[in-house]
């Protein structure tokens, strides 16, 4: 992998890829840090400036429960789950639940309009989506044009016909879930190009993406030989 170096030539010379044959993003990014000591994972600051702190244990527990919710609602390995949320506690929970269940997560920009949202949900064949109140309002206008979409989970406390409550579903679900044994080549994410230079295109990203991006992130955030970019 990446070893610290004082110059780029040494960094390049000594670098070796280390991609495991079996790899699950939820295990690597969450569960290995969820050791029962409440290690800090996330500080969420709301619009009023209030901050809440959440541990890896919290996110591991919530995501196992939500993985059980998705499984109970009929989603199976390889099915697509869209995450239409702004930065929030629910965002990593939804992604980690999808990864540990062997589902393919589709991150969607929270400011997408109805046309952009409809295209991505239809093109991907997403069977479920997690969103907030703002997202729900957009979905109600295109819902009848999305035949593949089975379940909509809303993170607010509001009750909507045709939607399922995200947090209430989690609270009643089991916290026991055996994470799917995924390979480094199994699909994990579908990310769409912006479409600024042509038709929007879907890019399916394997679980190995997480291992591949770690050296770059570590180089930028921990050390960067030479002038910073």
C-alpha positions in Angstrom: 0.0 0.0 0.0 1.2 3.5 0.7 4.3 4.2 2.9 5.3 7.7 4.0 8.0 9.2 1.9 9.8 12.5 1.7 9.5 12.8 -2.1 7.2 11.7 -4.9 9.8 9.5 -6.6 10.3 7.3 -3.5 6.5 7.2 -2.9 5.9 6.1 -6.5 8.7 3.5 -6.4 7.6 1.8 -3.2 3.9 1.8 -3.8 2.2 -1.5 -4.3 -1.5 -2.3 -4.7 -3.0 -4.4 -2.0 -6.6 -5.3 -3.0 -8.0 -8.3 -1.0 -10.0 -10.9 -2.9 -12.8 -10.7 -0.4 -13.8 -7.2 0.7 -16.9 -5.6 2.1 -17.0 -1.8 2.5 -19.2 -1.8 5.6 -16.8 -4.1 7.4 -13.7 -2.1 6.4 -15.2 1.4 7.0 -17.4 0.8 10.0 -17.4 -2.6 11.7 -13.6 -2.9 12.3 -13.9 0.3 14.3 -17.0 -0.7 16.1 -15.3 -2.4 19.0 -17.7 -1.5 21.8 -15.6 1.5 23.0 -17.9 4.1 21.3 -15.1 5.4 19.0 -16.2 8.7 17.5 -17.3 8.4 13.8 -19.4 11.4 13.1 -20.3 14.8 14.4 -23.4 16.2 12.9 -24.2 19.9 13.2 -27.8 20.8 12.4 -29.1 24.0 10.8 -29.5 25.6 14.3 -25.9 24.9 15.2 -26.7 22.0 17.5 -24.1 19.2 17.4 -24.7 15.5 18.0 -21.9 12.9 18.2 -22.2 9.3 16.9 -19.9 6.4 17.3 -18.9 3.6 14.9 -20.9 1.3 17.3 -24.0 3.4 16.6 -23.6 3.4 12.8 -22.8 -0.3 12.8 -25.9 -1.1 14.9 -28.3 1.2 12.9 -27.0 -0.1 9.6 -27.4 -3.8 10.6 -30.9 -3.0 11.6 -31.7 -1.2 8.3 -30.1 -4.1 6.3 -32.7 -6.3 8.0 -35.4 -3.9 7.0 -34.3 -4.0 3.4 -34.1 -7.7 3.4 -37.5 -8.1 5.0 -39.0 -5.9 2.3 -37.7 -8.2 -0.4 -34.5 -6.7 -1.5 -31.8 -9.3 -2.5 -28.2 -9.2 -3.3 -27.5 -7.1 -6.4 -30.6 -5.0 -6.1 -30.2 -1.2 -6.3 -30.9 1.2 -3.5 -30.9 5.0 -4.0 -29.8 7.4 -1.3 -31.3 10.8 -1.9 -30.1 12.7 1.2 -28.0 15.7 2.2 -25.2 15.2 4.7 -26.8 13.6 7.8 -26.6 10.7 10.1 -29.0 8.7 7.9 -26.6 9.0 4.9 -23.8 6.6 6.2 -26.4 4.3 7.8 -28.1 3.9 4.4 -24.9 3.3 2.5 -23.4 0.9 5.1 -26.7 -1.1 5.2 -26.6 -1.5 1.4 -23.0 -2.5 1.4 -23.4 -5.1 4.1 -26.5 -6.6 2.5 -24.7 -7.0 -0.9 -26.9 -4.3 -2.5 -25.8 -1.6 -4.9 -26.0 1.9 -3.5 -26.8 4.9 -5.7 -25.8 8.2 -4.2 -28.0 11.1 -5.5 -27.3 14.8 -5.2 -29.8 16.3 -2.8 -30.5 19.3 -5.1 -31.5 17.1 -8.1 -34.7 18.2 -9.7 -37.5 15.8 -10.8 -36.1 15.2 -14.3 -32.6 14.3 -13.1 -34.0 12.1 -10.3 -36.4 10.3 -12.6 -33.7 9.5 -15.1 -31.4 8.0 -12.6 -34.0 6.0 -10.7 -35.5 4.6 -13.9 -32.2 3.9 -15.6 -30.7 2.1 -12.6 -33.9 0.2 -11.8 -33.7 1.2 -8.2 -36.1 -0.8 -6.0 -35.8 1.4 -2.9 -34.9 4.9 -2.0 -34.1 6.7 1.3 -34.9 10.4 1.4 -36.1 13.3 3.5 -39.1 15.5 3.3 -37.7 17.6 0.4 -36.9 14.5 -1.5 -40.4 13.0 -0.8 -42.0 16.1 -2.3 -40.1 15.5 -5.5 -40.8 11.8 -5.6 -44.5 12.2 -5.3 -44.5 14.0 -8.7 -42.7 11.2 -10.5 -43.7 8.1 -8.5 -46.1 6.8 -11.1 -43.4 6.8 -13.8 -41.0 4.6 -11.7 -42.3 1.0 -12.1 -39.2 -0.6 -10.5 -39.4 1.5 -7.3 -41.0 -0.5 -4.6 -40.2 1.2 -1.3 -39.6 4.8 -0.2 -38.2 5.3 3.2 -38.6 8.9 4.6 -36.3 10.0 7.4 -38.6 12.6 9.0 -41.3 12.0 11.5 -44.1 12.8 9.1 -46.5 10.0 8.0 -47.1 9.7 4.3 -49.3 7.3 2.3 -47.0 5.3 0.1 -43.9 5.8 2.2 -42.2 3.9 5.0 -40.7 5.5 8.2 -37.0 5.1 8.2 -36.3 5.4 11.9 -39.4 3.5 13.1 -38.4 0.7 10.8 -34.9 0.6 12.3 -36.1 0.7 15.9 -38.2 -2.5 15.4 -35.7 -4.4 13.4 -33.2 -7.0 14.7 -29.7 -5.8 15.3 -28.3 -9.2 14.2 -27.2 -9.3 10.6 -24.5 -11.4 8.9 -22.7 -9.2 6.5 -22.6 -10.6 3.0 -19.2 -12.0 1.9 -18.6 -9.8 -1.1 -15.6 -10.0 -3.5 -13.5 -7.0 -4.5 -15.1 -7.2 -8.0 -18.8 -7.2 -6.8 -20.7 -4.0 -7.6 -21.1 -1.6 -4.8 -22.0 1.8 -6.3 -23.6 3.3 -9.4 -22.5 6.9 -10.0 -23.8 9.0 -12.8 -21.8 11.4 -14.9 -23.1 15.0 -14.9 -24.2 14.9 -18.5 -22.6 18.3 -19.3 -20.8 17.0 -22.4 -23.4 14.5 -23.5 -25.9 11.9 -22.3 -25.7 11.1 -18.6 -23.9 7.7 -18.1 -23.9 5.2 -15.3 -20.7 4.0 -13.9 -20.8 0.8 -11.8 -18.1 0.8 -9.2 -16.9 -2.4 -7.5 -16.2 -2.8 -3.8 -12.5 -2.6 -4.5 -13.0 1.2 -5.1 -12.7 1.7 -1.4 -9.3 0.1 -1.2 -8.2 1.9 -4.3 -9.1 5.4 -3.1 -7.6 5.0 0.4 -4.0 5.6 -0.8 -4.9 8.8 -2.4 -6.9 10.0 0.6 -4.1 9.1 3.0 -1.6 10.9 0.8 -3.6 14.1 0.7 -4.8 14.1 4.3 -1.7 12.7 6.1 1.3 13.5 4.0 2.0 14.9 0.6 5.6 15.1 -0.5 6.3 18.3 -2.5 4.0 21.2 -3.0 0.3 20.6 -2.1 -2.1 20.5 -5.0 
